[in-house]
Amino acid sequence: MDLFDVYPINDITIVKGNGSYIWDDAGNKYLDFYGGHAVISIGHTHPYYVARITDQLHKIGFYSNSIKIPSQQELAEKLGRMCGKEDYELFLCNSGAEANENAMKLASFHTGRKKIVAFSKAFHGRTSLAVAATDNPQIVAPVNETDNVKFLPFNDEVTLRDYFAAHGEEVAAVIVEGIQGVGGINVATPAFLQAIRILCDEHNAVYIADSVQCGYGRSGKFFSHDYAGVNADIYTMAKGMGNGFPIGGIIIAPHIKPKYSMLGTTFGGNHLACAAALAVLEVMEDEALIAHALSMGNYIQEKLNEIKQLKNVRGRGLMIGFDVPDEYKNLKKNLLVNQRIFTGEAKPNVIRLLPALNIQYADADILIKAIVDEIANYH
């Protein structure tokens, strides 16, 4: 049996990781500025993280949500304190797509409505409703197509207000990334997020803050939506939440009430997942990684802006993007092959930087020098 061929794959086999470095099976060392797609939040094989999961595995790895799992409550309390949403409630699942799926489902339950507002270049996942709210027709199967999702221009307050004026009483939720990741590191303006909050309040709709990639401290605040000074009704999260262990979740404002059977999961919030998530939060707190992400991100953006060939450097914290002119279109590939540095991309010409939150200044300097050297090699 072969693997179902749905990913373009680099001919590299990674066998070891430590901090922001990974090694392949030939012993080659790579600097990781991709973080496995923003998943590695506290570094590869962080010793505290490894010990926390190992200790839990020696006790029990899994049992279902039909019994008490005290670490779920511990995680809820720790998360609430660190993100400043202590009066919210937590539902645990396994991935970002599941988190967004459950958030939109919950919004529909709460409002009794069907319409979801999403935005151009949005990416919310690949499950049925999450992919329907994703602005990429290539990954939306016919069975996923629905007229219940309306796409509006990103960062366009006027069009948003006009849509609510005409259809506001039909809207169950607005779902928005604080910083679009797959869409190309497009930062939502504070005014745009504030307008969403106001309109959702006026029309009794639910504001869903998709924080799967842009949350969990990556932006230099716990949630990138916090830059707008507003609270969403539901925040979705995953990726950096488990540092590689599959876990996702939503936190839900107190005015949205639970009922038995409205949400459910087999693996969500299992003992090992909670151990991983608690380890991440404990390391983030002990090592002050959110503040570090902000200062490090500012430093990297400053250095990138000094490279005149790069265009439109943008982002917040350690979620950074820049445009690559066509004459340097192989820059990402060359960084990997020639410099052994992993980065991310967004089509057609954006390089994304999504390193661990504890990346060091020396690592940033290696990246900057590598970019300068590769650009020089074009001439």
Buried (B, 14 or more C-beta within 10 A) or exposed (E): EEEEEEEEEEEBEBEEBEBBBBBBEEEEEBBBBBBBEBBBBBBBBBEBBEEBBEEBEEEEEEEEBEEEBEBBEBBBEBBBEBBEBEEBBBBBBBBBBBBBBBBBBBBBBBBEBEBBBBBBBBBBBBBBBBBBBBBBEEEBEEEBEBEBBBBBEBBBBEEBBEBBEEEBEBBBBBBBBBBBBBBBBBBBEBEBBBBBBBBBEEBBBBBBBBBBBBBBBBBBBBBBBBBBEBBBBBBBBBBBBBBBBBBBBBBBBEEBEEEEEEBEBEBBBBBBBBBBBBBBBBBBBEBEBBBBBBEBBEBBBEBBEEBEBBEEBBBBBBBBBBBBEEEBEEBBEBBBEEBBBBBBBBEEBBBBBBBBBBBBEEBBEBBBEBBBEBBEEEE
